[in-house]
Structures are given as C-alpha cells and as structure tokens.
Amino acid sequence: MSRTYETFVERLHELADLGHAQGLMSWDQETYMPPRGAAMRARAMGTLAGLYHERLTAPELVALVADLKDAELTGDAAVNVREIDRQQSRSLKLPKELVVELSQTESLGHEAWIGAREKSDFALFQPWLEKIVALKKQVAERVGYEGAMYNALLDEYEPYARAEEIAPVFAQLKAQLVPLVEQITATGLYPARGVLDQEYPIEQQELLGQQVLADMGFDMEAGRLDLAVHPFCAGTSRDDVRLTTRYSADWLPGSLFGTIHEGGHGLYEQGLPADASGTPAGASVSLGIHESQSRLWENMVGRSKAFWTHYLPKLRALFPQQLSAVDLDAFYAAVNQVEPSLIRVEADEVTYNLHILLRFELECDLIEGQVAVAELPEAWNERMEQYLGIRPPDDALGVLQDTHWSCGLLGYFPTYTLGNLYAAQFFYQAHQDLPDLEAQIAQGALGPLKDWLNEKIHARGARATASELVEEVTGAKLSADYFIDYLWEKFGSLYGLSR
Amino acid sequence: MSRTYETFVERLHELADLGHAQGLMSWDQETYMPPRGAAMRARAMGTLAGLYHERLTAPELVALVADLKDAELTGDAAVNVREIDRQQSRSLKLPKELVVELSQTESLGHEAWIGAREKSDFALFQPWLEKIVALKKQVAERVGYEGAMYNALLDEYEPYARAEEIAPVFAQLKAQLVPLVEQITATGLYPARGVLDQEYPIEQQELLGQQVLADMGFDMEAGRLDLAVHPFCAGTSRDDVRLTTRYSADWLPGSLFGTIHEGGHGLYEQGLPADASGTPAGASVSLGIHESQSRLWENMVGRSKAFWTHYLPKLRALFPQQLSAVDLDAFYAAVNQVEPSLIRVEADEVTYNLHILLRFELECDLIEGQVAVAELPEAWNERMEQYLGIRPPDDALGVLQDTHWSCGLLGYFPTYTLGNLYAAQFFYQAHQDLPDLEAQIAQGALGPLKDWLNEKIHARGARATASELVEEVTGAKLSADYFIDYLWEKFGSLYGLSR
C-alpha cells in the first residue's frame, strides 16, 4: 500500500470516528436523552456535521483523492477513492449558504409540517414545501445530473440509481399490483385480525423479541435493543449496532415484526466486512439494499408459514390464554391480511408498494415541474383512488402523513420499494442456493439463511454498487418479477386466487 | 461585545460541542455500550480528543486570545479569555510526542495495574508507575510551575491551587484526625451495622433513590439516573446531566448514599449559569468544589439525624420487614459507624481523609524524588499504621487499591479532601444564612438548601476561582476548622467524647 493511500485511509478513519460520534448522538436523542437536552444536542450535532464537511472537503483530502485517482488502484482502494471522490465532489459543489439555508428551511419546515398535520391543513405546510422543493432543485443543479434532475437527489440515498432505470420497473410492478389488490379485495376474505389485537403483556413480548433476534443470529455482544417512539437501527460501527422497538400491550405485530425488521438491518451492519471497517468499502451500499435486508426478514421470513410452524408453539407457550385456540392457518392468515388503507406505515405487503409508487411519481413530477406543490393534495387523493380504491377524507390521512418531505428527504421513498424488490430477488436466489431453506426455517434454524446473507451481501460492503450486487448475487438485473411471483404464490394461495 | 470576542465565543462553543460528544461517548461506554464496541470507541474518543486539542491550539484561537488579552475585558469575558489562555498555554507547551507517549503508557500501565492488583504483586506495576511518574515530571517541566513541581499537576484538577497552601491545611487536619480516630476506636463502641446488611429488594431501592433525588430538586427533565459498575456523574450540558448508581440487594448504603452523592454533583451541573453555557465561565470551577457538592449532600445532609427524622419513616414504609424494629438513634448510628479500614472507597467520614492525606503526601514525595516508586509499598504501609493503626496484609489492599496513578492521575487525590473541607465550610455558612436549615431538612424540605447552593455556588460557574469562591461565600479562607468542628460535634456526640 502506498504512503499516499495510507494517509488517505487515516483521513477516512477520522471521518468514520466523527460519524461514530454522530451515530451515538442520534441514537441517544431517540432513546435516553432527557427532554431539555434537545437544544444543545441540536447545536452539537450541527457542529459535528460542519466538522465532517470541513474534513471531507479539506484541501489535503482533495489533493489525496486527485493523486490516487491517477494511481490505477484496484479492489477496496479503488472503491474507497471512487466513493470519497463522489461524496467530496458533491459537497464541494454545494455552497455553504445553500447548505445552511436548506438545513434551516428543513428545520422550520418540519415544525410547520407538525402543525399542519395536527390541523390537517396543507396550506400551513405549502409555502415551506415550495421552498424546500426549490432549494432541492438548486441542489440538483449544483451537483449536476445526467437524465432526470431527480437523479441528483436519488443519488444521495441510492447511489448510482437512475429514475430512467427504476421507473419502468416500478411501472411494471404497478401494472400487476393494482389488479391484484382489486382481486384480493373482491374476494371479501378478510382473515380475522382479532387474534393479534388481544392483551399481550409487554414483558413476554420482550422475551419473544430477544429470542427471535438471538435465533436470527443478531449478536448482543455487538449490539443492543432499546425502546424508541419511532423504531430504527443505528449504531457506531459493525461492533456496536443498536436496534430499537416499541411495545403495544394490545397489539402484538407492532413490536414483533418491528423487531424482526430492525434485526434484519442490524444483521447487515454486523455482517459488514471487518477488514474494511471505517472506510466506504466497509459500509452498507445503499438504503435500498439496507431495506432489502429488513423486509426479507420481516415479511419473507417473519410472515411465512414456515416461520410460524416453528414459532407459533413458542408464542402459545408465552401467551397461552391468548393463543391456545388459534391454529397455524388462522395465525398465518392474521399476520398476512391484505386491505387497502390510508397510512403507508400500517400497510400490508401487497398494498405497501402502491403507497411508495404514488410518492415516487409525485416527487418526480414536483422536481420536473409537472405538478405544483399547491396541486399536491388533489394529485395525491386522485392516485390513492386510482391505485388503492380509497380516498383520504383529509390531508392528515393523505399528503401530510409522512415526515420525509418536511425534512428535505426527496428521493428517499423509492428505496423502500427497491428494498422489497431486491429482497424478493435475493430470497428467490437463497432458495436456489439453499434447497432446504423452507424446512430449516420451519425448524427455527435461521442460521443457514443468515450465513448466506452474510456471505453474499453483508460481507460485500460497498465493494459492488447496488445494481452490481443484485446481478452478482442473483445473476440477473433488478426486476419486479420476483416480487410479483412471490406475492402471487403467497397471497394467491391465501385468498384462493389464480393468476 | 466586540466582533473579536464574538468570534472567540463561537470557537468556544465549538469546543463545548466537541466536549458534548466526548461526554456522551464516555457515559455510554460505562452504561449501554455493548462489549465489542470498546475498541472502536477507544479509537473514536482518541480522534475527538485530538480534534479538541487541534481546535484549542489552532492559530486562529491563539491569535484571538492574544488580541483579547490586550482588550482589558471584565466579567465573563475576562474569565473566558483567562481560562482559554491557561488551557491553551498548557496544551501548546506539551509536544505531541509527549502527549501520545503518556497516553499510551497510561493505557498499558492501567492494564498492568489490573494484573498487578489481581495478583497483589506490586513488582508487575512498578516499571509502569516509574515511567508514568517520569513522564508526569516531564509534563510539569514543560508546562512550568511556581514553587513545588507538584503544582503543575495539581493545576489540572484544582486550577490555581498550590501544594504550599494546601499542605499546612492538610497537616492541621491530620493533627486532629489521628487522635480523634484513636479516641473513637478506644471507646469500643461500634454501632451495629447489621441493620444495613439485610436483604433490600432492588426495586424498592430504586424508588427510594428516585424519591430522594426528586426531593433534592434534581430535574429529571434535564437528567437521568442509570446503572454503572463504578458510579459517576457525567453528561453533555447543564440541560443533560447523567447520574449513575449501582444496587446491592444485601447492602443498602451503596446505592442510597451513592445516589445522593452523585445527585450532589448533578445539582451543581444543572445549576451552572445558563447565560454562560458552553464557555469556561459557565463550567464548574474545580474538582474540589465539585466534590464539595457531592459530599455535602451525601454526608452532611444524607448522614444527618435531621435527614433521617424525615426519611426513616419513608424507608420503613418501603422496607417494613427489615426496619420495623429499628429506631432513629440506631439507624443514625448505623449509617455513621467509624472504623479504621484498608480501602479508601469504603471508609467512613472520619477516617476517609486520612486515606487521602497519605496519598497526597506520597504523590508529593514521588514527584519531588523523596520516595522512589520501589519504596512506595513500604511507605504506604508505614503511614497506614501511623495514621489509622492498621497495616495492609498485602498490596492489593494497600498501594494497589486505587486506579488513579495507573491512569496518570497524579495530583487528583487532594481534591477529595479539599471537597470535604469546602463542604464543611459551605455547610457552616448555609446554617448561618438559613437558621431553620436543620428543621427544614427534618421535614424533608431540601429546597431551601438547594436554592442556597444554586445561588451561592452553582450559578457562579467558574466566575470565581475555587479559593475566591470559598472566601466569597463564607467570608473566610479555606480552613480545616469547619470540618474538624463538624466531626467533633457529630461524632463526639455519637461516641460520647468531648474535645
């Protein structure tokens, strides 16, 4: 390794250490920080973000990147130089005034959004969203893009992805999902959810969550599970991965599937390559790939019949009163009920992606100027009717439901659906590589799947881009087919439908 | 406020924000961090310490200090410039190689100390302590000092204190304590401790701790209480103060007095002046003053008869089985038993400072070259016999018991005794200013004392130096008389002795 590259890696480790502090501060803010600590925390996080930016764009590091770009590197070195170059170029192109104005606007816009949602009054949020969209367009112009302007924003969450490539995949998905939802709805079959809505003492829910995480192979020596209002997975390094969940005493799925979901994220983080720790090559590759890991565990494993073949008896032992009369088929149906609903975060596996596609389309239209912010509520409601057959009675249950846009997260939503598509494609491949996978899951042996994910996906870090990784692991480009096949196989059978 | 001073304060806020991150990382390391996170945490903390040093000694801040020193400032501005100048000069005088060598030696020395204490073999630690002492002397030579070389080390923990000033006060204290301990021991009166050694369910101990903290006025909206192996008070700002405690199911005093002690530290932090937050003027003034706040609450309040007049009935309600037959006098005697013992952290109020004086004297002798490291165990044991009449059977119970020297904390020990002396002097003054103080405490009304401490001490931040503060609050210079009078009044009565 050249002395130049060694110096470069030292600088990356410094960035990683600043990221370590920022990761802990974010986690703490949502878990243990006392309320009055918020103001100083916000300031301190701002200072660290500023320091991170300063170090990332420091002339010394810029010069190192320039030298190393000429050095014909291979392997991790090439990945690290490419990624730092990408992040650095992006940061260098954004004038400080724009970054500060965007940050302040997002902060105030988020406050405005809270008030607007409470009052279900989009007009209160509209001027802020107009300003945010305008600033985001400025950002896109500054950082530059090929093809759609939207790509400049998408790149922040799903590096190297392009709207031109994902739009047709999403369109294919929509073309299949809308009629599938209609068919399911038309059956009138709504497996009773009552079984999940009983009293489930939180102490036993905690035991259950800990047990499932342990079975998944989540390492509590290198991680934690805590409480948070909005569950997430955070942490400071692969050796310190922090999951959060929340418990509701009268609704089991919230904590159970939430914990499995975050556990999927956590396994990805713990499985990142140790030998590239603290450099881009050792980090997760994209939000879409991250979400594929959580959704694969939550839905494809956690809501499968095989999974409940093993866990329902365990669940009955924890909750004998609630579940003694519930058989596998009834429980499996209960955790897989499909019903068009207004709120994305409560949506089932089949309808969920329609919520996302709607947002993706509207985001693109906003950025390309084809929908004005003022027209957004109506556009939202129309598409809800078109895709899911229901119309929000007010904007709190419609366009105001998600926090993302108020925080400037434009370009983020598609990573959720990408995650579902990646997950189905990976899960399909896992079945090819592990012919006994269903039987293993039905015996509670989750290790083989975890090991497969570790080897094929987690240990690859960011050594391949998301689309390269999908092709490397599955031998095929991203396609909606795997997910659609998965849905038809599972829900066709549950609802007695054939394709 | 001049533009120069404004820029200076911006730089101080950046330092405070880095300190915020460091404070959280330290707290987390002792409370929630999973074990495997330790290595990356150590590296990240090293990086942040390096950044702090870089910013503190940055040419821009050096130039700002130089400009402001010529500006004849007053008030907080004068304090801030003086304190940053002091910290900066100290840092600038220490070559990076020395700082790194010291840090590494302390780290390895601490590991060696752990092994040496386990095996009770001082020889394993001796070469490390020799190196640490040699490096600390180099530090002293570099930063410079007036009078004793020891002053250069003391200054890090008790700014502006001088060995020449505290040595006579400590000598006076020792001259009184040694015969007092002898007289108490000679009475043969050892109030039974059995009452404290029963089973006390931890859940109730937690309730008790929370209640006492609330009564003391510790604000849980701006703080927390968590578990830690070695209790401490940490945090990130006056709005986010984190206490820790530990519970033993068969020994009540550990958590109870530990929580009150840390609560005293916590009240100081929460009471620091908001308008000087994030600058030296708004920070605590010295470790000695900090310790005065914890010891005042722990011993002078928490171990007083007045306190137990109010709390014993509450304690009985929580632990009816254990305490129904115990009256106030018996309980008061039990929490105030005096007995010479080997371990500092378990020592009672009367013998405690003799443990400290011994360490202070040996530290001075080590630095001045009057005792060699190799002679330390024997010197330790001799003085233990001289001061407390007992001789450690081995070095684990003697010279190897404390972690401080292995971590390079030479000059730290005297702040414990300074804290006790300050506490007694403050508590005396509080009685002058609040004639009903005893009666208030006996009614569980701790607010007036808290308010007095807030106004007289906490809200002063570092606007006065420790010795100035003592004189400002009590009208007198630091003296051992207050503490000795306090001991005689309390323990003379308990043990039936007169002066």
Chai-1 contact restraints between the chains, C-beta under 6 A:
chainA,res_idxA,chainB,res_idxB,connection_type,confidence,min_distance_angstrom,max_distance_angstrom,comment,restraint_id
A,E14,B,T47,contact,1.0,0.0,6.0,A-B,restraint_1
A,D17,B,A44,contact,1.0,0.0,6.0,A-B,restraint_2
A,D17,B,T47,contact,1.0,0.0,6.0,A-B,restraint_3
A,H20,B,A44,contact,1.0,0.0,6.0,A-B,restraint_4
A,A21,B,A21,contact,1.0,0.0,6.0,A-B,restraint_5
A,D28,B,L24,contact,1.0,0.0,6.0,A-B,restraint_6
A,P34,B,E221,contact,1.0,0.0,6.0,A-B,restraint_7
A,P34,B,A222,contact,1.0,0.0,6.0,A-B,restraint_8
A,P34,B,G223,contact,1.0,0.0,6.0,A-B,restraint_9
A,P34,B,R224,contact,1.0,0.0,6.0,A-B,restraint_10
A,P34,B,D240,contact,1.0,0.0,6.0,A-B,restraint_11
A,P35,B,E221,contact,1.0,0.0,6.0,A-B,restraint_12
A,R36,B,E221,contact,1.0,0.0,6.0,A-B,restraint_13
A,R36,B,A222,contact,1.0,0.0,6.0,A-B,restraint_14
A,R36,B,D239,contact,1.0,0.0,6.0,A-B,restraint_15
A,G37,B,D239,contact,1.0,0.0,6.0,A-B,restraint_16
A,G37,B,D240,contact,1.0,0.0,6.0,A-B,restraint_17
A,M40,B,S237,contact,1.0,0.0,6.0,A-B,restraint_18
A,M40,B,D239,contact,1.0,0.0,6.0,A-B,restraint_19
A,A44,B,D17,contact,1.0,0.0,6.0,A-B,restraint_20
A,A44,B,H20,contact,1.0,0.0,6.0,A-B,restraint_21
A,T47,B,E14,contact,1.0,0.0,6.0,A-B,restraint_22
A,T47,B,D17,contact,1.0,0.0,6.0,A-B,restraint_23
A,E221,B,P34,contact,1.0,0.0,6.0,A-B,restraint_24
A,E221,B,P35,contact,1.0,0.0,6.0,A-B,restraint_25
A,E221,B,R36,contact,1.0,0.0,6.0,A-B,restraint_26
A,A222,B,P34,contact,1.0,0.0,6.0,A-B,restraint_27
A,A222,B,R36,contact,1.0,0.0,6.0,A-B,restraint_28
A,G223,B,P34,contact,1.0,0.0,6.0,A-B,restraint_29
A,R224,B,P34,contact,1.0,0.0,6.0,A-B,restraint_30
A,S237,B,M40,contact,1.0,0.0,6.0,A-B,restraint_31
A,D239,B,R36,contact,1.0,0.0,6.0,A-B,restraint_32
A,D239,B,G37,contact,1.0,0.0,6.0,A-B,restraint_33
A,D239,B,M40,contact,1.0,0.0,6.0,A-B,restraint_34
A,D240,B,P34,contact,1.0,0.0,6.0,A-B,restraint_35
A,D240,B,G37,contact,1.0,0.0,6.0,A-B,restraint_36
